Every structure is written in C-alpha cells, then in structure tokens.
Amino acid sequence: MSGIVNFIARTVSAVAALAVTAAVIFFPRLIATDMHHVPHEQLVILLLGMSAAYVHAFGFTPENRWLKWVFSPVVAWPLLLIGGWSVFY
C-alpha cells in the first residue's frame, strides 16, 4: 500500500511544480503587471515550494534527516499553497 501512496504523492508534487512553472514562465503578468510591483517575498516562498516539490517528484531522498524533511511533501505542499495564495490572490 505504501508504494501506491508514494506514487500518488510524487505525482501530485510533479503536477503542482509543473503548474507553478507554467504559470511563472507563460503568464508572468499573473504575478505582477510591471517590474516594480513584483511581490519578491511571496514569490520566494512559492519558488522554494516548487523546488522542494520537484526534488520530491523526481524521487531524490537525501540521507540527511533534516534535508529529507525539507524535501518532503510535508514542507513542499504548504509552501506551494501559501506562496500561491499570497502571489496570485
């Protein structure tokens, strides 16, 4: 049962990270209308979550316990949600 749950979690991480990547690259005006009004603090949170989601999605598991926790969905998904909420709304 753990294998299917792990596969679903990795798939969710990959889809979420790809969605954020597509939004940032293809629709930058969703983030800011000009270069002077970019919400840098919130964008950093969103991109950290995206990066952690990519690491989790591709299956890399560090040996360090702290890094294993950082690159898990426990950290990546809330960062994506908080960053997405604060950047896009």
PEZIHU-V163193 format. One record per helix or strand of 2 or more residues. SS is the DSSP state (a for helix, b for strand). FROM is the first residue (numbers start at 1). TO is the last residue. If there is no record, write none. Layout:
# PEZIHU-V163193
ss=SS from=FROM to=TO
ss=SS from=FROM to=TO
This chain:
# PEZIHU-V163193
ss=a from=2 to=26
ss=a from=28 to=30
ss=a from=35 to=37
ss=a from=40 to=57
ss=a from=65 to=70
ss=a from=73 to=88
